[in-house]
Amino acid sequence: MVMRPWDPTTMISCYARKQNHSRLSMAFQGDLNLEATELRLGLPGTGDHERRTPPVGVGVTKNNKRGLPELEDGHREESTRTTKTQVVGWPPVRSYRKNCLQPKKTESESGGGVYVKVSMDGVPYLRKIDLKLYKEYPQLLKDLEEMFKLKGGEYSEREGYNRSEFMPAYEDKDGDWMLVGDVPWNMFVTSCKRLRIMKGSEL
Amino acid sequence: MSEEDGDHHSSEATSTNSLSGSHPPDQVLETVLESVLQFLTCRRDRNAASLVCRSWHRAEAFTRSELFIGNCYSVSPARAFARFSKVRSIYIKGRPRFADFNLMPHNWGAHFRPWVSAMARAYPWLEKVYLKRISLTNDDLALLADSFHQFKELELVFCEGFGTRGLSKVAYNCRQLRVLDLSDTEVTDDNVDWISCFPEDETCLESLVFDCMENDINFDALERLVARSPLLKKLRLNRYASMRQLYQLLLRAPQLTHLGTGSFGLIENVQNMDDNQECNYYSSAFAACTSLVCLSGFKDVMPVYLPSIHPVCANLTSLNFSYTNINPQQFRSVIVHCHKLQTLWILDSVCDEGLQAASETCKDLRELRVFPVDADEDIEGPVSEVGLQAISEGCRKLQSILYFCQRMTNEAVIAMSRNCPDLLVFRLCIMGRRQPDSVTGKPMDEGFGAIVKNCQKLTRLAVSGLLTDKAFWYIGQYGKLVRTLSVAFAGDSDMGLRYVLEGCPRLQKLEIRDSPFGDAALHAGAHRYYNMRFLWMSSCRVSRQGCEEIARSMPRLVVELVRYDGEEGSFMEGDSNSFTVLYLYRSLEPPRNDAPESVTIL
């Protein structure tokens, strides 16, 4: 196998060619899956935690996803901050509580988000959202869809809104109503004063 | 000493009634006894009284009006109701607590059906039902509503299996209903407007709690209901309640003492006001609620509206911000007014700074819970040993703490053990598994050791972080009043568990996961299991043979082995010797027959 300069995307595509779909999904799961990008000479899947049969009579689960390093042969040191495989029910926070919480806050130390009111035609209540929580249009649109329970169409940079029933518009600093997505993201965040989701029939 | 109402040490008292008339002096004695015993309310006192002699046993059984069943499988309804014939309120607990964390199948058991069917026959005058971690259906609720004509209070905590159709039956039929509380309970949407089912005239409602419900309700009906419920003191709305709706309800019910605010973020497009004006608008409604002592909700909070609660802060004894993702400054602006606060639930988004602010103001704090915004192991957390230390220095009367964090030191935990000697409940969850002291790199043994040593009233303990058998030695040595112990990813060997089982005489509930305790430790504790509510061990080192031996040698113990893959959410195939959970509990009954296929009862 030819050694290429270390490039995460190359390694991932290499694995994808050879194998396993689940490797790919693992690679994108979580922020830093170091194993997926680790430089190796062996085939993917070796030296890894795959399923193994436990010794007979011991109450250990077959699926090693539970991550019990002290039950392995002891050659894996448990260091404090390595990425660990997820364990069921840990930390012990009930899923209702986890699901209730808002999307993760990015670092907004000053406490100042960019809050804009969002209204939707035909809906009596409006919401406020913090534009600083998003980095790009698709994220924002997805959240809007969830918030107002919309059936979304597809949005792409090139084609705009495709087959969708709603069009998000925003009022900019000059008081003009513009289509969301017209300007680069950063410009949008600084110039957007309020958002309005318009029904498709009005366009 | 058994704390349940099926005690194992006394003989099976058949309540032969001495009213056959032949011995007047005995009858007088029994009557006197009954008149006296009915003043005993504490169930432990009653259990003790019932052991004196047959006559006391009978009299106590006849006068017990509150029945507590700590484990619904430890005794059958028939047996319990045969002994206690005059019950007016019943508490039943079902699933073990670790089942909340996806470690047991959903259909594991703990059904209400056998209980409600038996109660319908035995206690037609029943007034109160409190269920925790029980599965109940719409039909069960319908049966309840139809059977008990004086029914007054229904409280469901961590329950599931029913929907709005069942609720509507309760609302409609229970005309004397005072309390309808659903906490952390799943309610399916059967598309029934249950709020409209309450009687049209004035109701007796004192408490209506549905903040966990994930479906919309008919707000107009709710407003009319509140308007015709003059005794209403507790109202907790769900997250679909908007600011305007909350405002209107507050105007209708300024006598409220406990309020759940709903979203506190959903706004109506009705007023064209700027943020400040809106705040003043809402705060006028809060200002009218001079009896408000407990505030919760804020599930989708718009921080800019928080100032509207300032008028009530000075009176608050309880504040639940545990769904409220606000930063330290936003939190501080509220907490500085809360001088009387005794209970505080928050998210770690308030950071150590926020905890510092709380410690400066809330000198009367008794209970603190700090939940994580991000229940993840591999991140830098916003709270740490600094926050814990601050709390321990400022809140000397602290009795109960639950603290999720990413880093902790022995020093801070030791400080808390010294500053807060009144602690009854100490639950520390260092989220990274087996995390050592973040400054010294040592295990957290000394910290927890200090807690059990210095906090001599401690009854509940949850440990975490890197712990050796030494920590368990401390617990066994000093934790003489500990009743509940939760252990995860801790210990070195069987000795750890042995120290606890041999050293803690009051231990009732022991839940352990992913720790290296095996058969030898399991057997060493055999002499305790009849005196405990349950033992839970998951992903430890006990073997099927070890469990079988225990089951064989202890006939009154039910030993359940569960094979469940929490991640897949399904029954685990494969080797029948392997299992994920060992759950054992004492019982007066033969093993249950309602277990799913993933459960094997030995």
Interface residues (C-beta under 8 A of the other chain):
Chain A: G30 L32 T53 P54 V56 G57 V58 G59 V60 T61 K62 N63 K65 R66 G67 L68 E70 L71 E78 T80 R81 T83 K84 Q86 V87 V88 G89 W90 P91 P92 V93 R94 S95 Y96 R97 K98 C100 L101 Q102 K104 K105 S108 G111 Y115 K117 S119 P124 Y125 L126 R127 K128
Chain B: F98 D100 F101 N102 L103 D184 E186 C212 R239 S242 R244 G265 L266 I267 E268 N269 V270 K299 D300 M302 V304 S322 Y323 N325 N327 Q329 Q330 L347 S349 F371 P372 V373 D374 A375 D376 E377 D378 F404 C429 M431 G432 R433 R434 Q435 P436 A488 F489 R513 D514 P516 S539 C540 R541 V542 S543 R544 Q545 C547 D565 G566 E567 M572 G574 D575 N577 S578 F579 T580 L582
